[in-house]
Amino acid sequence: MDLEFSAEQEQLRESVARFLDARAPLAWVRDRYDDERGTTDDVWRGLADLGVIGLLVPEACGGAGMGMVDTAVVLEELGRAVHPGPYAASAIGAASLVTSAGDSRDHAAFLPGIASGSTVATVALLEPGRRAGWRTPETSARPEGDGWRLDGTKTHVSDVVGADLAIVAATDSSGELGVFAVAVDAPGVGVATEPTVDGSRKRGTLRLDGAPGHRLGDGDAAGAISETVDRLSLASVVEGVGTAARVLELSVEYAAARKQFGVPIGTFQAVQHLCADMLRAVELARASAYYACWACDAADSAERHRAVTMALAFAADELYRVGASAVQVHGGIGYTWEHDIHLFYKRLLTLQETGGGSTDQLEELAAIALGDTD
């Protein structure tokens, strides 16, 4: 595993950073807090023009055919800008699930639109009262003519408001787990927003009442969903690394400028300890995240899942503490709506909840170590 970024990856990072600074600065992010979509057509098209939406889509379908390490370069910059919008849902979740579960006809039907950004897609895997359990969905699919009809409710569906397509996990009439493409504006589909702590993270509930759907591929889709869940979990970690790294920079800058008793607060040992702990957490989280990205691209499914689980178990608590420490460094101003630090803190607070948080991830690691996994 090469831990150095290539010249092309650094150019990609710089391009994304310049775009976000010019077209989606923090003032723009604030304006999106009460917007159900979380983005604008102009910014979404701009990301598409950069080519970053199709990084995981095969070249034959209009994408770049790249991997999670390359995508992580983009994700880290999105995290630094606390960027909202459906990038992870569409460019990672939907692109991965269609690629893994679908056949060549499915690829041709759905992936070019996802890669170009003309189709905004999301994945619907979780259900009410079932935490992160996606393997045995109560959402059902029954065959009808040449297609399928779906019934059920999916919760915590990222960026479903404004999406064109949802890739839904459901149990078919034979009890097999499958994934189905459902047009969000189709008859029998209802969408409602869900309140979130972080206004830059949009989620909703998807209700299906005899909604028409197209099955992707055939046979059991557990492997494809497992890979997609790992990639989405890892995306939240890499974004969190970018967010926490920017939080650390802002805290160090503030500690150097803010004075008490005639000296910068950064000269106080207590503040220095907070910043040192923040640096430790960021660098360890970055190392585990990029190893997991490599594992997604080059290792087998068992090592991929173990690496992603470890990265999320660490980041869920440690990166949240980076945000909490930053508020402490900033003092009273850090608690106000007017200061930007709370935008970063809320993003890291949301990361703490991803995949059930560190408790669920540590339990999963214990099951992996003991060989007690499905």
C-alpha positions in Angstrom: 0.0 0.0 0.0 1.5 3.3 -1.1 0.7 6.1 1.4 1.8 8.9 -0.9 -0.7 10.6 -3.1 0.1 10.7 -6.8 0.4 14.0 -8.8 -3.0 13.3 -10.3 -4.6 12.8 -6.9 -3.1 16.1 -5.6 -4.4 17.9 -8.7 -7.8 16.4 -8.1 -7.7 17.6 -4.5 -6.7 21.1 -5.5 -9.5 21.3 -8.1 -12.2 20.3 -5.7 -10.9 22.6 -3.0 -10.9 25.6 -5.4 -14.4 24.8 -6.6 -15.8 24.5 -3.1 -14.1 27.7 -2.0 -15.5 29.6 -4.9 -18.9 28.1 -5.4 -19.9 26.5 -2.0 -18.2 28.5 0.8 -19.5 28.3 4.4 -22.0 31.1 3.7 -23.5 29.0 1.0 -23.6 26.0 3.4 -25.5 28.1 6.0 -28.1 29.0 3.3 -28.7 25.3 2.6 -29.4 24.4 6.3 -33.2 24.9 5.9 -33.3 23.7 2.3 -34.7 20.2 1.9 -32.4 19.4 -1.0 -29.2 20.6 0.6 -27.6 21.7 -2.7 -28.4 23.7 -5.9 -28.4 22.7 -9.5 -25.5 25.0 -10.2 -23.2 23.4 -7.6 -24.3 19.8 -8.4 -23.6 20.5 -12.1 -20.2 22.0 -11.2 -19.2 18.8 -9.3 -20.3 16.8 -12.3 -18.3 19.0 -14.6 -15.2 18.2 -12.5 -15.8 14.5 -13.1 -16.0 13.6 -9.4 -19.5 12.2 -9.4 -18.6 9.4 -11.7 -15.3 8.3 -10.1 -16.6 4.9 -9.0 -18.6 4.3 -12.2 -16.9 2.0 -14.8 -15.5 3.7 -17.8 -17.8 1.8 -20.1 -20.7 3.5 -18.4 -19.4 7.1 -18.6 -17.4 7.1 -15.4 -13.7 7.2 -14.5 -13.4 3.6 -13.3 -11.4 4.6 -10.2 -11.5 3.4 -6.6 -12.2 4.4 -3.1 -8.7 5.9 -2.5 -9.3 8.4 -5.3 -12.8 9.1 -4.1 -11.5 9.7 -0.6 -9.4 12.6 -1.9 -12.7 14.3 -2.9 -14.5 13.2 0.3 -11.9 14.7 2.5 -12.2 18.1 0.8 -16.0 17.9 1.0 -15.6 17.3 4.7 -13.3 20.3 5.1 -16.0 22.5 3.6 -18.9 20.7 5.5 -20.4 20.4 2.1 -24.1 19.2 2.0 -25.8 17.5 -0.9 -26.1 13.9 -2.3 -22.5 13.2 -3.2 -22.1 10.2 -0.9 -25.7 8.9 -1.5 -25.4 9.1 -5.3 -21.8 8.9 -6.3 -20.8 6.2 -3.7 -24.0 4.5 -2.4 -26.1 4.2 -5.6 -23.1 3.9 -7.9 -21.6 1.1 -5.9 -24.9 -0.8 -5.4 -25.9 -0.7 -9.0 -22.4 -1.7 -10.1 -22.3 -4.7 -7.7 -25.8 -5.9 -7.8 -26.8 -5.1 -11.4 -26.1 -6.9 -14.7 -24.8 -5.2 -17.9 -28.3 -4.0 -18.9 -28.8 -2.4 -15.4 -25.4 -0.8 -15.8 -26.3 0.7 -19.1 -29.7 1.9 -17.9 -28.7 3.6 -14.6 -24.9 4.3 -14.4 -24.5 6.8 -17.1 -27.0 9.1 -15.5 -25.5 8.7 -12.1 -22.0 9.4 -13.5 -23.1 12.6 -15.3 -25.1 13.9 -12.3 -28.3 14.0 -14.4 -29.7 11.3 -12.2 -29.5 11.9 -8.5 -29.8 8.6 -6.7 -29.8 7.3 -3.2 -29.9 3.9 -1.4 -32.7 2.9 1.0 -31.6 0.1 3.3 -32.7 0.8 6.9 -36.2 0.4 8.5 -37.9 1.8 11.5 -36.9 0.3 14.9 -34.2 -2.0 13.4 -31.1 0.1 13.9 -28.5 -0.8 11.3 -30.0 -4.2 10.5 -30.4 -4.4 6.7 -30.0 -8.1 6.1 -33.6 -9.1 6.6 -35.8 -6.2 5.5 -39.5 -6.2 6.2 -40.0 -4.3 3.0 -41.4 -6.8 0.5 -41.3 -7.1 -3.3 -43.7 -9.2 -5.4 -43.5 -9.9 -9.1 -46.1 -8.3 -11.3 -45.9 -8.6 -15.1 -42.4 -7.7 -16.2 -41.6 -5.8 -13.0 -42.1 -5.8 -9.3 -44.2 -4.0 -6.7 -42.8 -2.9 -3.4 -44.4 -2.3 0.0 -42.7 -1.0 3.1 -41.1 1.9 4.8 -37.4 2.9 4.7 -35.9 5.4 7.2 -32.8 7.5 7.4 -32.6 7.6 3.6 -29.9 10.1 2.7 -30.8 13.0 0.4 -34.1 11.3 -0.7 -35.8 14.7 -1.1 -34.7 15.9 -4.5 -33.5 12.4 -5.6 -34.7 10.9 -8.9 -34.0 7.3 -8.1 -33.9 5.1 -4.9 -32.1 1.7 -4.8 -34.2 -0.2 -2.3 -33.4 -3.4 -0.4 -36.4 -5.7 -0.1 -37.3 -9.3 0.5 -38.8 -11.0 -2.5 -41.7 -13.6 -2.5 -39.3 -16.5 -2.0 -37.6 -14.9 1.0 -34.5 -13.8 -0.9 -32.8 -10.4 -0.4 -32.8 -8.2 -3.5 -32.3 -4.6 -4.5 -34.8 -2.7 -6.7 -34.6 0.6 -8.6 -37.6 2.8 -7.8 -38.3 6.1 -9.3 -39.0 8.5 -6.5 -41.8 10.3 -8.4 -43.6 7.0 -9.2 -47.1 6.2 -8.1 -47.2 4.6 -4.7 -44.0 6.4 -3.5 -44.1 8.9 -0.6 -41.2 10.9 0.8 -41.1 12.9 4.0 -38.2 14.8 5.5 -36.7 13.8 8.9 -35.3 16.3 11.4 -31.5 16.1 11.9 -29.1 17.7 14.3 -26.8 18.6 11.4 -28.7 20.7 8.9 -26.1 19.9 6.2 -27.1 16.2 6.4 -30.5 15.7 4.8 -32.4 12.5 5.5 -35.9 11.3 4.9 -38.4 8.5 5.1 -39.4 6.6 1.9 -42.8 4.9 2.0 -43.7 2.3 -0.7 -47.3 1.3 -1.3 -47.3 -1.0 -4.3 -44.6 1.1 -5.9 -43.3 -0.1 -9.2 -39.7 -1.3 -9.2 -37.0 -2.9 -11.4 -34.9 -5.7 -9.8 -31.2 -5.3 -10.3 -29.6 -8.5 -11.3 -30.9 -11.7 -9.7 -30.1 -13.9 -6.8 -29.1 -12.9 -3.3 -27.9 -9.3 -3.1 -26.4 -9.5 0.4 -22.8 -9.3 -0.8 -23.5 -6.2 -3.0 -25.3 -4.5 -0.1 -22.5 -5.3 2.4 -19.9 -3.7 0.1 -22.1 -0.7 -0.4 -22.7 -0.3 3.4 -19.0 -0.5 4.0 -18.3 2.1 1.3 -20.9 4.5 2.7 -19.6 4.0 6.3 -16.1 4.7 5.1 -17.2 7.8 3.2 -18.6 9.3 6.4 -15.2 8.6 8.1 -13.1 10.2 5.4 -15.4 13.2 5.3 -15.1 13.3 9.1 -11.3 13.3 8.8 -11.5 16.3 6.5 -13.9 18.1 8.8 -11.8 17.4 11.9 -8.6 18.5 10.2 -10.2 21.8 9.3 -11.5 22.1 12.9 -8.0 21.6 14.2 -6.6 24.3 11.9 -9.3 26.8 13.0 -8.7 26.0 16.6 -4.9 26.5 16.4 -5.4 29.8 14.5 -7.9 31.0 17.1 -5.6 30.0 20.0 -2.7 32.0 18.4 -4.9 35.1 17.9 -7.1 35.1 21.0 -5.5 36.8 24.1 -6.3 36.5 27.7 -4.2 38.2 30.5 -2.2 39.8 27.7 -1.0 36.6 26.1 -2.3 34.2 23.4 -4.4 31.4 24.9 -2.3 29.0 22.9 0.4 29.5 25.4 -1.7 27.9 28.1 -0.9 24.3 28.7 -4.6 23.2 28.9 -5.3 24.6 25.4 -2.1 23.0 24.1 -3.2 19.6 25.4 -6.6 20.0 23.7 -4.9 20.8 20.4 -2.4 18.0 20.8 -5.2 15.4 21.5 -7.1 16.7 18.4 -4.0 16.2 16.2 -3.5 12.7 17.5 -7.2 11.8 16.7 -7.1 13.3 13.2 -3.9 11.6 12.2 -4.9 8.2 13.5 -8.3 8.4 12.0 -6.8 9.4 8.6 -4.4 6.4 8.7 -7.2 4.0 9.5 -9.5 5.5 6.9 -7.0 5.4 4.0 -6.1 1.8 4.9 -9.7 0.9 4.7 -10.0 2.7 1.4 -7.1 0.6 0.1 -8.8 -2.5 1.5 -12.0 -1.6 -0.4 -10.0 -1.4 -3.6 -7.5 -4.2 -3.2 -8.3 -6.6 -0.4 -10.9 -9.4 -0.1 -14.4 -8.8 1.4 -13.5 -10.0 4.9 -10.5 -7.6 5.2 -12.5 -4.8 3.7 -15.2 -5.2 6.2 -12.8 -5.5 9.1 -10.8 -2.4 8.1 -13.9 -0.3 7.6 -15.3 -1.4 10.9 -12.1 -0.5 12.7 -12.0 2.9 11.1 -15.5 3.7 12.0 -15.2 2.4 15.5 -12.3 4.8 16.1 -13.6 7.8 14.3 -17.1 7.7 15.7 -15.9 8.8 19.1 -12.5 10.3 18.6 -13.5 12.7 15.8 -16.5 13.8 17.7 -14.2 14.7 20.6 -12.2 16.9 18.1 -15.3 18.9 17.5 -16.2 19.1 21.2 -12.6 20.2 22.0 -12.7 22.9 19.3 -15.8 24.4 21.0 -13.8 24.4 24.3 -10.9 26.2 22.6 -13.1 28.8 21.1 -14.9 29.4 24.4 -18.2 31.3 24.6 -18.1 32.4 20.9 -18.0 28.7 19.9 -21.5 28.2 21.3 -23.1 30.8 19.1 -24.9 30.4 15.8 -22.8 33.3 14.4 -19.5 31.4 14.6 -18.8 28.7 12.0 -17.3 26.2 14.4 -20.7 24.7 15.2 -21.2 23.7 11.6 -18.1 21.4 11.9 -19.1 20.2 15.4 -22.6 19.1 14.2 -21.1 17.2 11.2 -18.8 15.3 13.6 -21.7 14.7 16.0 -23.6 13.1 13.1 -20.6 10.9 12.3 -20.8 9.6 15.9 -24.2 8.1 15.0 -23.1 6.4 11.7 -23.6 2.7 11.6 -24.8 2.6 15.2 -21.8 4.4 16.6 -18.7 3.0 18.2 -20.6 0.6 20.4 -22.1 -1.3 17.5 -18.8 -1.2 15.6 -16.9 -2.6 18.5 -19.4 -5.4 18.9 -19.0 -6.1 15.2 -15.2 -6.3 15.6 -15.7 -8.7 18.5 -17.9 -10.9 16.3 -15.2 -10.8 13.5 -12.5 -11.8 16.0 -14.6 -14.6 17.3 -15.7 -15.8 13.9 -19.3 -15.1 14.7 -20.5 -13.2 11.7 -23.2 -13.8 9.1 
